[in-house]
Amino acid sequence: MSFPLPLTPPNTPARSLTSLHPRTAKNLLDARQRLLDSSAYLAHPNFRDRVEWVRDGKAHKLVMKVDKPASASTSTADNDDENSSSTPEMAILSVIVIISSDNFWMSSDAGWRGPTKITKTFAQVKPSCTGERPNLETLGDDFDIAISNLKWLQDQAATHGFREKKGPLIGNPGMPRIKVRHTLFEVSFLSLDFTARS
């Protein structure tokens, strides 16, 4: 879901939501409230208590923490069976941003100009764009909290001893942006049965 946010030159004072058309302001506030009510809004005050990294083979995945039942009547063996059978829910993170015109490659061909060292075929192309801080009260503050939480997530998953981290944050520290990438194609194995029926 997206709502058009006004583009504002950098270093201008944040605008009040009340300066927008009433319907636009209401839609933005309603969307923000739905995100706050959801489980993985990056600007939620309790975000860090709701997610955790889990090891999956050689990789780490960000999942939602499972609330453990406080029932004392259930035995420990029963709880272990329940926990082992339930797969953690992947964390789907949300944040409200303005799509930046810088490094915008969300076109249908993602700017494909032929094979390169990184993308040898068109099937490997990943359109990308960056989201920057909305220049609106409340939403700009949420973006700052989201950036802080993204940095915290990177620190939690970083390999000990390595200082340089690669992740979704780009740009200078004073005006960070969040990079978003989307795979155009997924590998799919389809079996078709052309058996004639009589």
N, C-alpha and C positions, 0 to 999 in steps of 0.2 A: 504494500500500500504506500502510495506516495502523495504528498501534497506539495504544490509549488511554494517554495520559500523565496522571499525576495533576496536577490544578490546585493550585497553591500560591500563597498570598498573596505579593505583591511584597516584596522586601527580607528574605526569609528565607534562611538558609543553604542552599546547594545540597545536595540529597540524593544519597546514593550509589546507584548502580544496584543494588547488592546489597541495598538496602532494599526493592526491588520484589519481586514474586512472581518466582521463578526463571525461569519460562517467559517472562514479560514482559521481564525483563532480557536473557535470551538472544536473544529476537526483536529487541530494540532493538540489541544489539551485533552481531548477524548483519546486520541492515539497514544499520547504520553501516559495517560492513566491506565489504558489497557496493557501497555508495556510494563508499567510498575506492578500491575496485578499478575503479570506473567512470571515465569520462573527465572529467566535469564536476561533481564534488561541490564546492560552493562553499567547503568547509572543508578541501579537500585542500592539503597543504603546497606542492605545485607548481602550484596552480591557475592562477596568473598566467602561467606558462610554456606552458600548454596551450591558451589561447584568444587570439583576436585579433579586432578589429573590421575588417570589410571594407566598402568602399563599394559600394552597390547602388542605382544611380540617384541620387536625392536623399537616400536613407536609408543608415544603417549597420546591418550585421547582425553579430551575434556568432557566430563560427564556431570550430570546432576547428582548431588549427594542423596542417598537413600535415607529417608527417615526411619530410624529403627523403632519398632513398636515398644512401648513401655510396659507391656503386659508381663506381669511376673508369673502368670499361670501357665504360660507356654514354656516348654522345656527348651534348653539350649540346643539340643540336637534338632528339634523342629525348626528353630530359628536358623540354624546353619543350613538346613535343607532349603528353606525358603530363600535365603540370601544367595545361595550358590545357583539356584535355578533361575533367578531373575537377572536379566541383563541390564546393566545400567543404561539409563537414557542419555543419549548424546546431548550435550548442551548446544542449543541453537541460540547464538548471541544476537542481541538487538541493540541498536542505537539510532538516534535521530541525527542526521547529518545533512549538509548541503553537498550535492554532487559537484565536484570541482571541474572546471573546464581544463585544468592542467592534467596532462597524462590521461586523457579520456580516450579509451579504446574499447568502448562497449558497442561499437558498430557490428553489424552482422558478420563481417569478415575480420574484425579486430585488427584492421590495418595490414592484413597478410599480403606480403609482397614476394613470396617465394621462400624456399627452404633457407634456414639459417642453422647455426650450430645448436641453438636452443630448440627451435621448432623445425624439425626436419620435414614434417608433413602438415597439411592443413588440419588434420584431425587432432594435432597436438596444440593448436592455437587456444589460448585462454583469454577472452576479452577481459579487460580490466578498467577500473576507474578508481578514483579516490574520493573519500568523503571528508569534508572539512567542517569546522565549527560553525554552527548557525549563529548569526549575529542577532539573536533574540534572547531576551531575559528568560530564565528558567531552562530553555533548551541549550543555550550556550554553557550554562553551569552543568547541566547533565553531560554534555560532551566532555567537559574537563574531568568530571568524575569517571567517565567511561575510559578516557585516555589513561588515567591513573590506574584503573583496574586492568586495562590491557597490559600496561607495564608490569603490574604485579603478576599477571598470568605468565608473562614471558619469564620473569624471575623465578617463578615456581617450577617451570619446565626446563630452565637453562641447565646445561651440563656444568657441573662444578669445575672451576678453574678457567672457564672461558668468559672473557669480558664482552666480546662483541656478540650481539644477538641479532638474529634476522627474524622478522615477524611482519605483522600487518601494518606497523607504524612506519611512515616515511615523512620526509620533510624535515625542516629544522625544529629543534626542541621548542622554540617559542610559538610555532604555528604547525603543530603536527597534523598529519592527515592519516586516514585509515584506508589502506589499499584493499580493494575487493576484486577477486578474480572468479571467473565462471568458466567451467569447462563446456565447450560446445557439444562434444560428443562423448557418449559413454559406450564402453564395450558391451555388446549384447549378443547373446547366442540364441538364435531363434530356430526352432525346429519346425519345418512345415511338412505336413503329411499330404501327399498327392495321391493316395491310394484311391482307386476308382471304386465307387460303390455300385452294387448291382441290385 
